[in-house]
């Protein structure tokens, strides 16, 4: 099956792009984080280039929007003039009072109404910056899932910080896999690496996560939770997610001005990325 026709039938991508980026201050502009410009091109451009390269321009991409959703719509319309990839925008009307677990729930709900419920789903955080080829290499994970419910992209080389989304894992199994046994920013003993904000869910894993996130809607204790809390619940019950090591540590989650400076440095080392003005 050719790359140009395989994406839509086999893999869907859900981009969680409802966040504002308040910690970035003026650097975030009017938002959202997905449209923050790095060396003249928004994070979104690199994500979509990577998806086109790895999965093909017919890939089903759902972008969950919230803050400044109109800017995302205008930018996608402008980009459509130069690309066959057509992201579908799905509004998260609770982005202001619920954390990103709700965006993932909205995205998974939207996929249920689209063809191909048996597809693998890639979950992509909007603030993950990496060169397109770096992101594309991680999008190869679906081809290696086999019977595994899902996997996490984990940097096992970078020193961990207090803010890192830490991952602990059991020993390597007979198939050479390492399974996540805990994930979170706190309370993770003996972490082996940092979750970078991209995960892959096969249909069984997708169903488990969907059910867990639905349960969050009935208890206010989860209002400010990250979607990784659902991963933690499931991993604590039984092996659920394997680790997919990143090809390098040349990535950054853009939360503040220091992160943005790191991204700018990485961008200067990349091949030319299409620079297009972001919608105002």
Secondary structure, DSSP 4 states (H G I P E B T S, - for coil): --HHHHHHHHEEEEEEE----GGGGGGGTT--GGG-EETTEEHHHHHHHHHHHHH-TT-EEEEEE-TTHHHHHHHHHHHTTS-S--PEEEE-TTTTTS-HHHHHHHHHHHHHTSS-TTSEEEEEETTEEE-HHHHHHHGGGGGG-TT-SEEEEEESSSPP-TTS-EEEE----TTS--BEEEEESSS-TT--EEEEEEEEE-HHHHHHHHHHHHHHTT-GGGTT--THHHHHHHHHHS--EEEEE-S-S-EEE--SHHHHHHHHHHHHTSPP----PPP-
